[in-house]
Amino acid sequence: MNTSLDGIFRPKSIAVIGASTKKGAIGREILHNLIEGEFNGKVFPVNPKATVIHSIKCYSTILDVPDAVDLAIIITPRDHVKSILEQCGEKGVKGVVVITAGFKEIGEEGAKKELELVEVIKRYGMRMVGPNCFGVLNTDPEYSMNATFSKTMPIPGMVGIMSQSGALGEAILDYANSINLGFSMFVSVGNKADISGNDLLAYWEDDPNTSLILLYLENFGDPRRFTKIARSITRKKPIVAVKAGRTAAGAAAISSHTGVLAGLDVGAEAIFEQCGVLRVATVDELFDVALAFINQPVPKGDRIAVITNAGGPGILATDAVESVGLKMAKFEKKTEEYLRKNLLPIAAVKNPVDVIAAGGPESYRVAVDAVFSDKNVDGVIVIFVPPVVVDHRAVINAIVETIEKHKNDKPVLGCFMSEAAEIAGSEQMAKHKIPIYTFPESAARAMWTMVRHQRWRDRPEGKIVEYNIDKKKAQRIITKAIKAKKENILGEEALDILEAYGIKMAKSIKVKTPKELKEAAKKLSFPVVLKIDDPTISHKTDVGGVITDLRTQSELEDAFKTMKKRFGRKGKSFSGVIVQQMVRGGVETIIGMHDDPSFGPLMMFGLGGIYVEVMKDVSFKVHPLTDYDAEEIIKSVKGYPLLTGFRGYPAVNIKILQETILRLSQLVTDFPVLKSFDVNPFIVTSEASQSKAVDARFVIELVWKDVNLSQATRIVE
């Protein structure tokens, strides 16, 4: 088991530096919570202006404490924190929690002071939570430590939660208590100057007291480390996250198609998806999902049965189940026969089962018994709208007793369409670990999140595939561009890079004169496409730089004249054109990469062509891709049915599409100087040999701005 943060979470002694005699002050509240929570260790208040606080002897400095101190909680003015950390280091303190604010979060001056704190803790080998945080807690009876300034005492449980927002701390603890959700540990990480979310994940991975991890994130410190740790954890226990800060700012400044499309919240989405972290939209949903995971088994499939005593809620539940991605279970014939025989005559026996308002305890007992016995059902949502005509407590007891009788591994979620606390007998549901939701939509989302976790656990891990390629050929082209200080590689050179990596291309010939045009026509068969060959033009179609479907020599010559007139501007020689074999049939796709400053290279796939930025039917994954990732990135676009055969059109060769994506992923691995690229379109047909790249553009990181030319070349080589 990971013990690296035991000084923070499993201390035997705690010093509260900045403890206060004033009720309501943070230093007083933290000391009070440690005592009130019956911390199973020694507590030492530290304040030079007091001799006793909270009936405990107070010390002037931590150096005056006669015993060893494992953990120091610091609540002092900002400018004293560094010197106090020095004293903690001299004392041999293992961990510190800096509650004090006024550091990186306020700007440059605070950031400098925060770096000074980091230097001190590293010098003494301490670990630090914060600064600017709400505190930490560990409900394990062996420690029973509440080192927060919350007014709420947490319930012990199996949930580890990290919040990047201290302001949410009080609300999180209070709300968790109201829904009877217990924590193993809680951490407000603040500015993450030392201990980050990644450190906490690694610490909780094999913690026997933590079976579920909840995260409230505002940013990623080290997304690549996060991916590695989270991939390992989510095979064993769920991680559910809320990621704040969804924004499209800066997307318009990026020139490539892939960059523009990656400007939204796709990096976080891709990283969560690839490491099995279950992303939810709101804090409210975070706790809805937590209640389901902590109380119920994970379903084996996505087929859901709904039981209700009112038609409207049954319809709402059905819509919710289908809309989130679950399926309404189709009952076995014997299930429907049993229900028809034992329910009231006007009850509905197909899914959803409606026992009607007059249906009392026995009706619910019959319905629950039937759906739990049906092998076509993977999970159950039980709705009870409390009518006046039945005994509420008797109904709930019948539901609970029937579920207990089956004792199988099918999850069941309750929905009362009102506050559970107001319904007699609802405490029985909580006692038997059956979560209750106010509305069916919440129950359906929670069930769907559990299904997503089940699918992640069952999916193959995949492997990185390497192909035999001509790396030196690509290297020569990229090195040449660096030496020429060219940011963009377009046209023939871009296609040559693809060829070096074994990607088939539409045959093309570079042409500058009418004579060369005639020679090119002899080597290519009509129809052909004419493209302007100008490295300064990023998107040729936008400026009339592409003329397609030229079927005769005459049409080709006329198109050449048009291009020369359009782009042969005064004072600038005509750059020429590329004559390219036109690929017939197939589906236009785009394969790209954008090097995100936070997440690293993001590989993209989608339906391509000139409308790619309008349709935005694309999917992203964090590089490098496994063979399974390549399969998933294709299947995740909305237009995937167009690739599998649609209204008489033949299905395309998916395998060549996967291979092309993986070859390009290998290219990104080999050349980290690539900032982005688009292969658009890559036309995929039913035949692998006829599936070809038509155009490409590579953007190189301007490394010469930061390093000299010889260094830049070595990066490529």
N, C-alpha and C positions, 0 to 999 in steps of 0.2 A: 504494500500500500504506500502511496506517495505521502511522505511526511514533511515535504519542503515548507509547508505553511503552518506547521503545528505551533510555531511561536505565536501566530495570529489567532488560530482557532482552538487550540488545545493547551492554553496556558495553565500553569499551576499558581501563578501569581500575577496580579495586574496593578500597575501604578496609574492613577488618574491625575495627570499633570495639568493643573488648571482647575482642579476641583473647587467648587464654590460653596460658600455658606448661604448664598442667596437662592431661595426657592424659585424655580422657573428658569434659572440660568442653565446653559447646556452642561457646564461642569458639574452642577449639582444633580441634574437629571440623569446623567450617565452613571454617576456614583450610586444614586438611588436605585436605578434599574439593576445594577450588579447585585446590590444587597437584596432588593425586593425579589429578584429572580433567583436568589439563593445560589449565587456563584460558588462552585465547589472548589474554592481556593482562597488565597490571601488577597486582600485588597488594601492598597496604600494610597490615600489621598496625598497630593503634593501641592502645596500652596504656601509661599513664604509669609503670607499675611494672616495665617490661621494656625491654631494649635490643635483644634479638633473640628472635624466636619462629619456630620451625620453620626455622631457618637463614636467616631473612629479617630485615633491619633493621626495628626497631619504632619508632614515633613516639609522642610523648606525647599529641598531639591531632591531629585531622585538619588543623588549620591549619598544622601543622608539616610536612605532606607536601609535598615540593617540586614534584610534578607535579599536573596536573589530575586530578580524581576524578569519574568518572561515577556510580558506585553506591557507597552506603555501607550495610554490613550492621551493625546495631546490636544488641549483646548486652551491655547494661550494666544495673545496677540501675534500677528504674523511675524514681526521682526524678531521675536524671541525664539521662534521654532528651531532655527538652525543651531543655536547654542544649546538648546535643550536636547536636540538630537545628538550633539557631541557628547553631552553628559550621559545619554542613554547608551551610546557606544562604549564609553569608559566603564559604565556599570555592567556591561555584558548583556544588555537587553536583546532578545531575539527578534521581536516584532514590534512595530509601532503602527498606530492608527492615528493619522493627523486629521482631526476634524476641522481645524482652522482653515478659513478661506482666504482669498486675496492673492492667489498665485497665478498660474497660467491662464485661468479663466478671465482675468481682468486685463490682460495685454502683455506687452513686451517686458515691462519692469517685473511683473509677477512671474513671468516665465523664467527670467534670469534667477530669481530667488528660488524657484522650484528646482532648477538645475543644481543649485547649491545644496539643496536637501538630498538630491539623488547622489551627489558626490559623497556626502557624509555617510549615508547608509551603505553605499558600496564599499567605502573604506573600512567600515566596521563589520561588514557581512550581515547587516540586518535586512529585514524585509519590511516594506511599508505599504499600507493601504492609504489612499488619498494622495495629496491633501484635498480639502474641500469635499468632505464626505459626511455621511449620516451615521456611520459606524458599522459594526459587525455583530453577529450573534451565532451561537451554537447551542441548540436545545438539548443535545445529548446529556442525559442526567449525570454522566461522569464529570461534565463541565458546567452545564446550566449557565451559560454566559450570555447576558444581554448587554453588550457594550454599545448600545445606541441611545439616542435621546428621545426615543419614541414614548408616547404616553400609553401605548398598547403593549401588553405583555403577549408575546407570540405563543401559539399552540405548538407543542412538539409534533413533528411529522417527518415525512420522507422526501420533502421537496427542498432542493438547494436553489436559491434564487440570487441572481446578481442584477443590480440596478446601476446604470451609469448616471442616473439622476438622483441626487440626494433628496431633492424636493418630493420625489415620489415615495420615499421611504416610509413616511408616516402613513400615507394613503394605502400603500401595499400591505403593510402589517395590519392595519385596521380592517381593510376589506377581506383579507385572508381569514381573520378571526370571525368575521360576520358570516362567512360561508363554510366555516369549520375546516379550513385547509391548514394543515400544519407544516412547519418548516423544519428541516434539519439544520440548515445554515442560511443566513442572509448576509449579503455584503453590498454595501454602497461603495463603489470603487472610486468615485470622485474623478480626479484628474488623471488617474492611472499612471502616475509618475513612476511607479515601480511595479506593483502587482496589477496585472491586467486580467481581462476576462479569460485569456488563454491560460494563465497560471491557475485560475480557479477551476477551469474545465479539467486541466490535468490533475488537480488535487481531488476533484470529485469523481474522477473516472472510476476508481475502484473503492470509493467510500461506501461501506456496507449500509450506512445510515441514509444514503441519498439514492433514491430510485428514479427521480425525475429532476431535470434541470430546467429552470426558467431563466430567460435572459431578457433584459431591457437594454438595447444597444442604441447608441447614437452614432458611433463610428467604429471602424476596425483598426486596431493598432498594427497588427501583423496578420493580414488575412491568410497568408500561405501557411503559417503555423496553425491558425484557427482551423483551416481545412484539414490538416493532418490529424490534429487532436480530435476534432469533432467526428471525422470519419470513423475513428476507432471507438469513440464513446457510443455513437448512435446504433452500433450493432448490438450494444448491451443494454442501454437505457435511453429513453427519449430526451431530446433537447428541443424545447419550444421557445421561439424568440419573437419579440416585437422589435423591429428595426425602424427607428424614427429617422427623419431627414431624407424623405423621398423628394428628389428635385431633378429638374432638367436643365438647371443653370449651366451654362458653358457649352452645351451641345451644339449651338449654332456656330461656334467658333472652330469646330472641327471640320476638316474638308472632306474626309472620306465618307462614303455611304455608311460603312461599319461604325465609324466614329460618331456620326450623327445618331444612328440608331442605338448606340451604346450610351448615349448621353443621359438616358433615363435611369431608373433604379435597377438596372439589369445586373450590375456587378454583385450587389448583395443577394439578389434573387438567385443568380447562378451559383454563388458560393454556398448558399443554404441548400439548394437542391442537390448539389454534387456531394455534399457531406451528410445528407440525411437530416439536417436541422429543419424542424417544422415551423415555418414562418406563419404568424397570424397578424391580423391587421391592427388590433387594438389591445390595450391592457385588459379590458373586460373579457375579450375572447381568450386571452392568455390564461385567465383563471377558469373560464368555462372548460377549456381543454385540460387544465391541470386536474380539475375535479374528476373528469372522466378517467384520465390515466392513473391517478393515484388510487382510485376506488374500484376500477373494473378491469377485466382482462382485455387484451388487444384482440379484436375480431380476426377470424381467419379468412374472411372475405368481405365483400361489399354489399351483400344482399340483406336488406333491412326489412323487418316487419314492424308495423305500427298498429298499436291497439288504442282505441279512443272510445269515449262515450258521447261524443258530439261530432256531427258531420263537418262543421267548419274547421275546427282544429285538425281533424284528420286530413282534410284537403290541404291545409297549410303545411302539415308535416310531409305529405306526399310531394308537394312542390319543392319543399326544402331539401328533402332527400335526393330527389332527381337533380336539382339545380347545382348542388355542391359536387356531384360526381358519383354519388352512391346509386344503388339500384333498389327498387321495391321488389322484395322477394316474391317469387311465384310459388304459392303453396302446393304441397303434394295433394293429390286428390283426397286422400284419407283425412288430411287436416281439415279441408273444407267440409267434408261429410261429418266429421266429429263436431265441428262448430255449428253446423246447421241443425244437428240433432240435439245439441245441448244449450244453445242460446235461444233467446226470445225469437219468435217467428219473424219479426221485422228487423232483426239485427242483420248487418252486412258481414258476410263471412269471407269475402275476398280481401286482399290486402289493400287498404287499411281495414282492420277489423273494427266495426262499430258496434259496441255492445248496447248502444243507445242510453239515454239519460236514466231510464228506469232500470237499467242493468246494475245490479248491486254486487255484493261480494262474490256470489257464486258465478255470475257472468264473467267477472274479471278472472276468477280462478280458472274457469274453463278456457278463456282466451289465452291467458299466459301459459297454461299447461300445453295447449295445442301448438303455439308458435315455437315454444322452446323445444318441443319434441320433433319439429319439422327439420329435416336435414338440409332443406333449401334455405334456411334462415341462419345468417351469421351474426346478427345483432338485432336488438329490440328497443323500440321507443314506446314507452307506456304513457299515454296522456290520460289525465283524470281532471275533468272540469267539475268541481264539487257541486252537485245539484242538491236541492233542498230535500228531495224525496228519498235519499239513501243515507245510510250511516257511513260517514266519511272514514271513521276509524276502522270500521269493519272491512271496508273496501281495501284500504291500505294494508291492513293485516293480511288479507287474502292474497294481495299481490306479492307481499314479502314472503309469506309462507310458501307460495307456489314456486317462486324463484329459488328459495332455499332448498326445496325438495329436489329440484333438478341438479343443483350444484355442478353445473357444467361450465364450460369456458366461453359461453356467449355473453357479451356485454349487454347490460340493460341500463337505459337512461330514462329518468322520469321527467314528466312535464305536467305542471299543475295549473298553468294559465293564471296563476296568482301567486302571491307571496306564500311560500311553503309554511312559514311559521304560523300563518293564520288558519291552517287546516289541521284539524284534530287527527293525530296519528302520524303526521309527517315525520316526527322524530324517529319513527320506526325505520323509515327509508334511510335516514342518516346513520342509524345504528347498524344497519345491514349494508352500509357502503353503497347505496344507490343514489347517485347524484340527482338533484331535482333542478330543473330549469323552468323559468317562467314561460318561455315561448319555444315552440318546436324548432324554429330556425337555429337557436343556440344549441339544442341537443343534436341536430343534424350536423352542424359544423364540427362539434366535438367528436362525433362518431366518425366523420370523414377524416379528421386529423389522425385518429387512431388507425384508420385503414391505411392512410399514407405511410405511417410508421411501419405497419406490418409489411407493406409492399417494399419499403426500403430494406428491411431486414432480410427479406426473401430474395432480393435481386442479386444477380452475380456481381462481383466486384469489378470485373473487367481487367484488361491488361494493356500496357503500352505496346504498340506494334511498331517495329522499325523495318523500313524498306531499303533495298539497295538503290541508292541514288547517286547522282554525279554532283557531290557537294562542291568540288573544286570549280566546276563551271559556274555555279551560282555565286561562289565566293569571288570569282574574277569580276563578275558583273557588279556586285555590291561594292567591292573595293574600288573599282573604277569610278562608281558614282560618288563615293566618299572623297576620293582624291579630286574629283571635279567639283566638289561641294554642291552636288545635286541632291535635293531632298526627294524628288520623285523619280521613280523608274517606271517608264510607260512603254507602250508599243511593243516593238520587236524584242527589246531587252527584257521586258516584263514576261513576255511569253517564253523567252529562253530560260528564265528562272523556273517556270512551270515545267518546261520540258526536262530540265535537269533533275526535277523531282518526280519524273515518270508520269506526269499528268498530260493526257492527250489534248491536243489543240487543233482547232480548225486551221488548215494549211493557209499560210499567208505569205505575201511577197511585198517588200518595200519598193515603192515606185516614185520617181521624181520627174520623169520626162514622158512624153507621148510614146517614144520608142520603147522605153522600159515597160510602159503600160501594155503595149502589144505583145511583148515577150511574156509578160506575166499571164496574159489571157490565154496563151498557148499552153501554159503549164497548169492552169486551173480550169475546171469545168463550171459552166454556168448552172444556176445563178450564183452571183458573187455579191460581196458587200464592199463598199469603199469607205475608208475611215481616214480622217486627217491625222497625220503623223507629226504632232507638235507637242513637245514635252511641257509646254506652258499651259496646255489645256487639260484640265482635270476631268471634266465631264463633257465629252465630245457631243453627245446628243443635244445637250442644252444649247449649243451654239451652231447647230446645223452641221456638225462635223461627221455625221454618219448618213450614208445613203444605202438603203438595203434593196434586196431583190432585183439586182441588175441582171437581165436575162440574155442580153445580146451585146455584141461588140460595140454597136452604135450607142446603146444605152450607157455602157461603161465609159466610152469616150466623152459623151455629153456630161456625165457625172463628174469626170475628171476636170473638165473645163469649168464646171460650176464650182468645184472645190478650189481650183486655182484662183478664180475670180473672187471667191468669198474670203480666202485666207492669204492670198498673195498681196499683202498690203504694201503701200509705198515705203521705200526705205528698208524693206525686209524681204529677203529672198523666200520663195515658196519652200516650205519644209518637206513637202511631198505627202504621199498618201500610202496607206496599206490596203492592198487588194486581198480580200480574204474569202475563202470558200464559205458559202452560206450553208449552215447546218440546218437540214430540213427536219421538221417535226420536233418531237420532244418537249420538255418543260424547261423553261428558263429558271435557273436557281442562282443564288448568290452565296459565295463562301468567303468569309472575311475574318479579319482580326483587328482588334483595337487594344493597344497597350494602355490600360487604365492606370492612372497614377496610384490608386489605392489597392487595386486587386491584381495588377499585373495583366498579362495578355488574356483577352477574352475572345474566344473563337465564336464565330457567328455562322448560322445557316438560315436561309429563308428562300422564299420565292423571289426571283430576281427580275432583271430587266429594268426599264426606265422608270417604272412606277414603284420601285422598292421603298423609297422614302415616304411615299404616300400610303401604301398599303401596310407597311411595317409588319408584315407577317414573317417575323424572324424569331430565332431562339438563340440564346447565348449560353456558353459554358466556359468555365475557367480552364485555361491551358495548364498542363498538357491533357489531351483527351485519351481515354481508353477506348478500346473497340466498342464497349457497351455505351460509353458516352456518345460516340459517333452515331450509334443506332438511335439513341434517345433524342439527340438534337434534331434529327430528321423527323422523327415521329411527333415531336412536340409543336411543330408549326400547324396552324389552322388549316393550311392548304394541303396537308399530308394526303388526303384522299385523292387529290389530283395526281399524285405520284403512284398510287396503287391501282389506277384504272378507274375512269369515271365516264359514264354515259357513252360507252363504246370505245373510248380511247384506251390503248394498251397501257399496261402498267410499265413503269420505267424500271431500269436496272438499279435497284437500291444498293446492291453490293458495290458497284463502281462509284456510287455517290459516297458511301461510307469510306471506301478506300481513298478517294480524293481528299476528303476531309482529314483523314489520318495522315496522309502524305503532307498536307499543308501544316498540320500540327507539328510534324517532325521538322519542317522548314523553320517554324517559329522557335523550336528548341535549339536548332543549329545556329540561328542568327538573331541574337537578342537585340541587335541594332535596328531591327524592323519595328517601326512605330505603329504601322497599320498596313493593311492591304485589302483590296477587293478583287475577287475573281468574279466578274459580273459581265455577262452571264456565263455560268457553266450550264450548258444545255445537256440534259440527261435524257436518253432515249431508252427504248427497251433493249437495245443492243449495246453492250459495254464498248465495243469498238467504235460506235458512232456517237458516243457521249463525249463531248469535247468542251474545252474552255474557249471562249470567243474573245474575251478581253480581260486585261488585268492591270492593276496599278499598285505599286509598292511605295510606301513612304518610309524614309530612313530617319532615324533619330539624328538630329544635327549635332553629332558628337564633337565636331571640330570646335564648337563654341566653348567646350569645357576642357578638352584635351588636345594635344598636338596631333598632327596628321599621322605620324608613325604609330602613336598609341591607338588612334581610331582604327587604323588598318589591322593592328594586332588583335583588337576586339573581334573583328570579323574573322581573322585567320585562326 
